[in-house]
Amino acid sequence: MKPTISLQLSAFAFTVFWFGSMQWVSGTDDLSITIILALCSAIAGYVWYRLHALVVPPHEPAAV
């Protein structure tokens, strides 16, 4: 598995968790709020991915 795959999966998990928690906290199921939260969650996930890509260097698997 490439080193970036785990970072991408964790960014996706963060995005889903962020969206779910913001939807739960807002307490509404209005379509416009859901769309806005989805867009903001996608932006937050992308920013999270880019920041972690800068801070945490990719892990190189050990040669056996």
Helices and strands as residue ranges (DSSP letters): H 3-26, H 31-55
